Amino acid sequence: MENYFHPEMKKADIDAISILGLAHIGDGVFELLCRSWLCAHGEKTVERLHRDTIALVKAPSQAEFAERILPALTEEELACYRRGRNAHVHAVPKSATPAQYARATGLEALFGALFLSGQLERANELFVLGMEGYHGL
């Protein structure tokens, strides 16, 4: 039986997924990490958890997060991030600049690729590194 909590796709299969497809799964992975982090950092009301989650997963916050982890990326990770950053998107949310949205898409693509390849420890390592510099809540 497939274990969708811990996929281990081959690089060729991951490369066959569009970069925006990787960003799609990476968006969910990043949001789950943010929700877990918020729950682990103190008791909060559901309303506060929701508000803080939204603040963390918005494109401007993701863009800042990406900047904090860029120096720690391997060449392969950086290539995935750049592919996502350079993806042609058709709409940018009003809350973000095109540059912020591009960096956020790169971050999501990276987390999507790490998740699908089974590199959960690496995804967690990068997440922890990015959260170390976070002062927004």
Phi, psi and omega per residue, in radians:
M1 nan 2.433 3.087
E2 -1.154 2.485 3.053
N3 -1.921 1.708 -3.087
Y4 -1.358 -0.140 2.998
F5 -1.405 -0.348 -3.122
H6 -2.513 1.224 3.128
P7 -1.242 2.695 3.085
E8 -2.427 1.188 -3.133
M9 -1.335 2.621 3.078
K10 -1.308 2.691 -3.113
K11 -0.976 -0.719 -3.134
A12 -1.078 -0.673 3.120
D13 -1.223 -0.645 3.102
I14 -1.194 -0.718 3.129
D15 -1.112 -0.413 3.130
A16 -1.343 -0.251 3.110
I17 -1.461 2.389 3.118
S18 -1.054 2.695 -3.130
I19 -1.098 -0.596 3.090
L20 -1.278 -0.446 3.003
G21 -1.164 -0.718 3.072
L22 -1.132 -0.684 3.097
A23 -1.133 -0.594 3.121
H24 -1.066 -0.875 3.140
I25 -1.244 -0.637 3.132
G26 -1.116 -0.564 3.073
D27 -1.039 -0.781 3.120
G28 -1.179 -0.705 3.123
V29 -1.094 -0.835 -3.113
F30 -1.103 -0.720 3.128
E31 -1.129 -0.703 3.107
L32 -1.102 -0.714 3.084
L33 -1.085 -0.742 3.120
C34 -1.112 -0.761 3.122
R35 -1.091 -0.746 3.117
S36 -1.088 -0.773 -3.140
W37 -1.059 -0.783 -3.129
L38 -1.115 -0.750 3.131
C39 -1.136 -0.612 -3.114
A40 -1.338 -0.229 -3.094
H41 -1.875 0.725 2.994
G42 2.023 2.719 3.122
E43 -1.275 2.337 3.122
K44 -2.505 2.758 3.043
T45 -1.265 2.806 3.106
V46 -1.066 -0.676 3.122
E47 -1.062 -0.764 3.135
R48 -1.187 -0.717 3.094
L49 -1.034 -0.773 -3.134
H50 -1.115 -0.837 -3.114
R51 -1.066 -0.777 -3.124
D52 -1.198 -0.630 3.079
T53 -1.081 -0.836 3.133
I54 -1.009 -0.737 3.140
A55 -1.076 -0.655 -3.110
L56 -1.314 -0.583 -3.042
V57 -1.656 -0.013 3.060
K58 -1.173 2.618 -3.080
A59 -0.948 -0.761 3.130
P60 -1.052 -0.690 3.110
S61 -1.192 -0.719 3.108
Q62 -1.122 -0.636 3.115
A63 -1.110 -0.760 3.084
E64 -1.105 -0.739 3.114
F65 -1.010 -0.803 -3.129
A66 -1.027 -0.751 3.138
E67 -1.067 -0.615 -3.129
R68 -1.227 -0.553 -3.074
I69 -1.680 -0.229 -3.080
L70 -0.888 -0.773 -3.123
P71 -1.091 -0.368 -3.089
A72 -1.617 -0.072 -3.067
L73 -1.342 2.508 3.010
T74 -1.303 2.966 3.108
E75 -1.039 -0.744 -3.138
E76 -1.144 -0.734 3.105
E77 -1.133 -0.715 3.134
L78 -1.125 -0.669 3.105
A79 -1.106 -0.721 3.110
C80 -1.136 -0.787 3.110
Y81 -1.021 -0.801 -3.127
R82 -1.115 -0.703 3.090
R83 -1.040 -0.758 3.118
G84 -1.177 -0.714 -3.140
R85 -1.099 -0.606 -3.084
N86 -1.598 0.063 -3.133
A87 -1.104 2.565 3.117
H88 -1.544 1.853 3.104
V89 -1.761 2.665 -3.049
H90 -1.657 -0.283 -3.112
A91 -2.574 2.535 3.100
V92 -2.129 2.298 3.134
P93 -1.069 2.655 -3.139
K94 -1.093 -0.437 -3.086
S95 -1.404 -0.013 -3.064
A96 -2.356 2.658 2.985
T97 -1.440 2.815 3.067
P98 -0.991 -0.644 3.131
A99 -1.165 -0.737 3.102
Q100 -1.100 -0.757 -3.116
Y101 -1.134 -0.648 3.110
A102 -1.123 -0.789 3.124
R103 -1.132 -0.660 3.109
A104 -1.135 -0.710 3.107
T105 -1.123 -0.677 3.073
G106 -1.081 -0.756 3.107
L107 -1.069 -0.812 -3.132
E108 -1.106 -0.708 3.109
A109 -1.084 -0.722 3.107
L110 -1.073 -0.854 -3.139
F111 -1.144 -0.579 3.067
G112 -1.121 -0.791 3.141
A113 -1.147 -0.726 3.113
L114 -1.089 -0.769 -3.139
F115 -1.092 -0.883 -3.071
L116 -1.144 -0.478 3.128
S117 -1.504 0.004 3.104
G118 1.458 0.208 -3.117
Q119 -1.561 1.026 -3.082
L120 -1.180 -0.649 3.117
E121 -1.112 -0.705 3.137
R122 -1.183 -0.739 3.099
A123 -1.039 -0.753 3.128
N124 -1.143 -0.732 3.128
E125 -1.031 -0.804 3.127
L126 -1.167 -0.659 3.117
F127 -1.095 -0.831 3.136
V128 -1.060 -0.745 3.112
L129 -1.038 -0.792 3.125
G130 -1.161 -0.596 -3.134
M131 -1.327 -0.380 3.119
E132 -1.049 -0.579 -3.128
G133 -1.651 0.163 -3.057
Y134 -1.542 2.261 -3.136
H135 -2.279 0.350 -2.991
G136 -1.443 -0.314 -3.076
L137 -1.766 nan nan
